[in-house]
Amino acid sequence: MASSEEERGGGGRQSHRTRSQAAPDWTVHETLTLVSEIATVEGECRKTVSSFQKWKIVAENCNATGVNRTLNQCRRKWDSLLTHYKKIKNWESSSSSELDSYWSLDRETRRG
């Protein structure tokens, strides 16, 4: 007779999902859809709904267009995009020439 853990498919071992299994990387299409939905919701809702409600609408709209992400995944991706945007904007505003452009840096320097 199988133990209850084996019946659940555990087989006596705990299974841990990797990050890529839990939340696969965002594609360009998914990212552009997210940005578009955020712009739409911000334009339509402004201050009429709470932040939570806005993210719920964004996630629902994304899911309706085939971008199957949770509210938290959408919010975290947006926060990440904003962080990168601000980093690039700050770099570009402090650089003195085109040679110092963020876009001319090698990959390792960009990450630093």
Secondary structure, DSSP 8 states (H G I E B T S, - for coil): ---HHHHTT-TTS-----HHHHS----HHHHHHHHHHHHHHHHHHTTSS-HHHHHHHHHHHHHHTT----HHHHHHHHHHHHHHHHHHHHHHHH--SGGG-GGGS-HHHHH-
